[in-house]
Amino acid sequence: MLLFFNKIFCVKCSGLIRYRVSCKRNIAYSSKPFSSRTAPWRILFYGSDDFSEASLKILYEELGMLNVHASLLPRWRGAAPIIHALMHGDAVTGVSIMRIKPNKFDIGDIVKQESCHIHRDETLPQLYGRLAALGAKVLVECLHDLPHCLTKAVPQPHGNSTYAPKVQPAVARVRWRDMTCQQVYNLHRAVASIHPLTTSWHGLPVRLHHASPSTDCAAGERPGCVQYVPSSNVLRVACADQLFIHFQAVGLPNKKPLTAAEFHNGYLSKKKHSDRIFD
């Protein structure tokens, strides 16, 4: 959390400004060259313990606070904007520099925004890194021209706001009868790095790894029908839109991940075709 004001509080040693960023129990220290002649702003990094609450309150009332949010507000307000952008197949996202308002999150005036395209196969770690770098760039641009940016701040339009709540592991459960091939793939892009996609095989929980969309037609197949494709060594699963999605590997309880061929030999081939179903 950044607070902007006219004086700087820091420890100065051999031309370096040392500051502390604290998040719960994780504490990181950073040092960077500093020159009072070139720095156009003054920043205080403040702790989050109870002692600082009164100081934070008065600084907020007198000076205000800014936040870097990883979406183009008012789209995807909340704790998980990047995940929800990917999950819903957004083609464009970006970062917003916004004023913080009390009591509710992500409703403050927009100070500065910048958009970027989402690549069709981009995953959460990749987009997270890009938006983090973009947010840092836009924040620095804003700080270099802070008084002007603050005068140009505009309220968010509230008519088209969407929300991005924190995701739980249950979100990774694939609903084969309801989800298209692209929706399953978007879910994989959004959450696989933190919650692998899950389904079940005759009551056995299964994790699905390394997904890729396809144009293979699944006409006449039940959603969730599993087939092994020897030529590409993948499992393909029928989705609600009668297209197959491919997976290179699966995970079973207390076992290392199995390749598609290993799952076929150990499980799939032992069932008749009509029983080869993920649900």
C-alpha positions in Angstrom: 0.0 0.0 0.0 1.5 3.4 -1.0 0.9 6.7 0.6 2.0 9.9 -1.1 3.0 13.0 0.8 5.6 15.8 0.9 8.2 14.4 3.3 10.1 11.1 3.2 10.5 8.7 6.1 13.4 6.3 5.5 16.8 5.1 6.6 19.5 6.5 4.4 22.9 4.8 4.2 25.6 5.3 1.6 23.3 6.8 -1.0 20.7 3.9 -0.7 17.1 4.1 0.4 16.2 1.0 2.4 12.5 0.2 2.8 10.5 -2.7 4.1 7.4 -4.3 2.7 5.6 -6.5 5.1 2.8 -8.9 4.3 1.6 -11.0 7.3 4.8 -12.8 8.3 6.7 -12.6 5.0 9.1 -9.7 5.1 11.2 -8.6 2.1 13.9 -5.9 2.1 15.0 -4.0 -1.0 17.6 -1.4 -1.8 17.9 0.9 -4.7 20.1 3.9 -5.7 18.4 7.2 -4.8 19.1 10.8 -5.6 17.0 13.6 -4.1 17.7 15.6 -7.3 16.0 13.0 -9.6 13.2 11.6 -7.4 9.9 13.4 -8.3 7.9 11.9 -5.5 8.1 10.8 -1.9 6.8 7.4 -0.8 6.2 5.8 2.6 5.9 2.0 2.8 3.9 1.5 5.9 3.5 -1.6 8.1 0.2 -3.4 8.6 0.3 -4.0 12.3 -2.3 -2.5 14.8 0.2 0.3 15.9 0.2 1.9 12.5 -3.6 2.0 12.1 -4.1 5.4 13.6 -1.3 6.9 11.4 -2.7 5.2 8.3 -6.1 6.6 9.0 -5.0 10.2 9.4 -2.7 9.9 6.3 -5.6 8.5 4.3 -7.9 11.3 5.4 -5.3 14.0 4.6 -3.6 12.7 1.5 -5.4 9.6 0.1 -4.0 6.3 -1.1 -3.5 4.7 -4.5 -3.8 1.0 -5.5 -2.6 -0.9 -8.6 -5.4 -3.3 -9.7 -4.9 -6.0 -12.3 -7.9 -5.3 -14.5 -9.6 -2.6 -16.4 -12.0 -1.5 -13.7 -14.9 -1.7 -13.2 -14.5 -5.1 -14.8 -13.3 -7.8 -12.4 -13.4 -6.0 -9.0 -12.2 -8.2 -6.3 -9.4 -10.6 -5.2 -8.8 -12.6 -8.3 -9.2 -10.4 -11.4 -6.6 -12.3 -13.5 -8.1 -15.7 -12.9 -11.6 -14.5 -13.8 -10.4 -12.7 -17.0 -8.8 -16.0 -18.2 -11.7 -18.2 -17.0 -14.2 -16.1 -18.9 -12.1 -16.0 -22.1 -11.4 -12.2 -22.1 -9.4 -11.1 -25.0 -8.3 -7.8 -23.4 -7.4 -6.9 -19.9 -5.0 -4.3 -18.3 -4.2 -2.5 -15.1 -5.9 0.4 -13.2 -4.3 2.9 -10.9 -7.2 3.9 -8.6 -7.9 5.9 -5.5 -8.8 3.8 -2.4 -12.1 4.4 -0.9 -13.2 3.1 2.6 -15.4 0.1 3.3 -15.6 -1.3 -0.2 -12.9 -2.7 -2.5 -12.0 -1.5 -6.0 -14.7 1.2 -6.4 -12.4 4.3 -6.2 -11.8 6.9 -8.9 -9.6 5.8 -11.8 -6.4 7.8 -12.0 -4.8 5.9 -14.9 -5.4 2.8 -17.0 -3.5 0.8 -19.7 -4.9 -2.2 -21.6 -3.2 -5.2 -23.1 -4.3 -8.2 -25.1 -4.5 -11.7 -23.7 -2.9 -14.3 -25.8 -5.1 -17.3 -26.7 -3.0 -19.8 -24.9 -1.7 -17.6 -22.1 -1.9 -19.0 -18.6 -2.2 -17.5 -15.1 1.5 -17.3 -14.3 2.3 -15.8 -17.7 -0.4 -13.1 -17.6 0.3 -12.5 -13.9 3.9 -11.6 -14.7 3.0 -9.4 -17.7 0.4 -7.5 -15.7 2.7 -7.1 -12.7 5.3 -5.5 -15.0 2.7 -3.3 -16.7 1.3 -2.2 -13.4 4.8 -1.1 -12.2 5.3 0.8 -15.4 2.0 2.6 -15.3 2.5 3.4 -11.6 5.8 5.0 -12.2 4.4 7.0 -15.1 1.6 8.2 -12.8 4.0 9.2 -10.1 6.1 11.2 -12.5 3.0 13.3 -13.2 1.1 12.7 -10.1 -0.6 16.1 -9.5 -1.9 16.1 -13.1 -3.0 12.5 -13.0 -5.0 13.1 -9.8 -6.8 16.1 -11.3 -7.8 13.8 -14.2 -9.1 11.0 -12.0 -12.7 10.0 -13.0 -15.3 7.9 -11.2 -15.8 4.3 -12.3 -18.9 3.6 -14.4 -21.0 1.3 -12.2 -23.4 0.0 -14.7 -21.1 -2.7 -16.2 -19.1 -3.8 -13.2 -18.2 -7.5 -12.7 -16.8 -9.2 -9.7 -13.8 -11.6 -9.3 -14.1 -13.3 -5.9 -11.3 -15.4 -4.5 -11.4 -18.9 -6.1 -11.7 -22.1 -4.1 -10.4 -25.6 -5.2 -13.9 -26.6 -6.1 -13.8 -24.2 -9.1 -11.5 -26.6 -10.8 -14.1 -29.3 -11.1 -15.0 -29.8 -14.7 -18.8 -30.0 -15.5 -18.7 -31.9 -18.7 -22.5 -31.6 -19.4 -22.4 -27.8 -19.1 -19.0 -26.7 -20.4 -17.8 -26.3 -23.9 -14.3 -27.3 -25.0 -13.2 -23.7 -24.9 -14.6 -23.1 -21.5 -12.8 -26.2 -20.1 -9.6 -24.9 -21.7 -10.1 -21.4 -20.3 -10.6 -22.9 -16.9 -7.3 -24.8 -17.3 -5.5 -21.7 -18.3 -6.9 -19.8 -15.3 -6.4 -22.2 -12.4 -4.2 -25.2 -13.4 -1.1 -23.7 -11.8 -2.9 -23.5 -8.4 -5.8 -26.0 -8.7 -5.4 -28.7 -11.4 -8.6 -29.5 -13.2 -10.5 -32.4 -11.5 -13.1 -35.0 -12.5 -13.8 -38.5 -11.4 -13.4 -42.0 -12.9 -16.0 -44.4 -11.5 -15.8 -42.8 -8.1 -12.0 -42.3 -8.2 -10.9 -38.6 -8.1 -8.8 -37.6 -11.1 -6.6 -34.6 -11.8 -6.3 -33.5 -15.5 -2.9 -32.2 -16.7 -1.7 -30.4 -19.9 -4.9 -29.5 -21.6 -5.2 -28.3 -25.2 -8.3 -27.5 -27.2 -9.1 -29.3 -30.5 -11.5 -29.2 -33.4 -12.1 -33.0 -33.2 -15.8 -33.6 -33.5 -17.5 -35.6 -30.7 -20.9 -35.8 -32.3 -22.9 -38.6 -30.8 -20.6 -39.0 -27.8 -21.8 -38.3 -24.2 -20.1 -35.4 -22.5 -17.3 -36.8 -20.4 -16.7 -39.7 -22.8 -12.9 -40.5 -22.7 -11.0 -41.9 -25.7 -7.3 -42.7 -26.1 -5.6 -41.4 -29.2 -2.4 -43.5 -29.9 -1.1 -41.3 -32.7 -0.6 -38.3 -30.4 -0.6 -40.1 -27.0 -3.4 -38.0 -25.5 -6.7 -38.6 -23.9 -9.6 -36.8 -25.5 -12.8 -36.0 -23.6 -16.1 -35.0 -25.1 -17.5 -31.6 -24.0 -21.0 -30.1 -24.1 -20.5 -28.6 -27.5 -19.6 -31.9 -29.1 -15.9 -31.1 -29.4 -13.1 -33.0 -27.7 -10.5 -31.5 -25.4 -7.1 -33.2 -25.1 -5.1 -34.0 -22.0 -1.5 -35.4 -22.0 -1.6 -36.8 -18.4 -3.8 -37.5 -15.5 -3.2 -37.8 -11.7 -4.7 -40.4 -9.4 -4.6 -40.6 -5.6 -1.3 -41.8 -4.2 0.2 -42.2 -7.7 2.6 -40.2 -9.8 1.0 -38.6 -12.9 0.2 -41.2 -15.6 0.7 -40.6 -19.3 -2.3 -41.0 -21.5 -1.0 -44.4 -22.6 -0.5 -45.5 -19.0 -4.1 -44.5 -18.1 -5.4 -46.3 -21.1 -3.5 -49.5 -20.4 -4.3 -49.5 -16.6 -7.8 -48.2 -16.5 -9.5 -47.2 -19.8 -9.0 -50.4 -21.7 -10.5 -52.4 -18.9 -13.9 -50.8 -19.4 -16.4 -51.2 -22.2 -16.8 -48.2 -24.5 -20.1 -47.0 -22.9 -18.5 -47.0 -19.4 -15.4 -44.9 -20.4 -16.8 -41.8 -18.8 -15.4 -39.0 -16.7 -18.1 -37.4 -14.4 
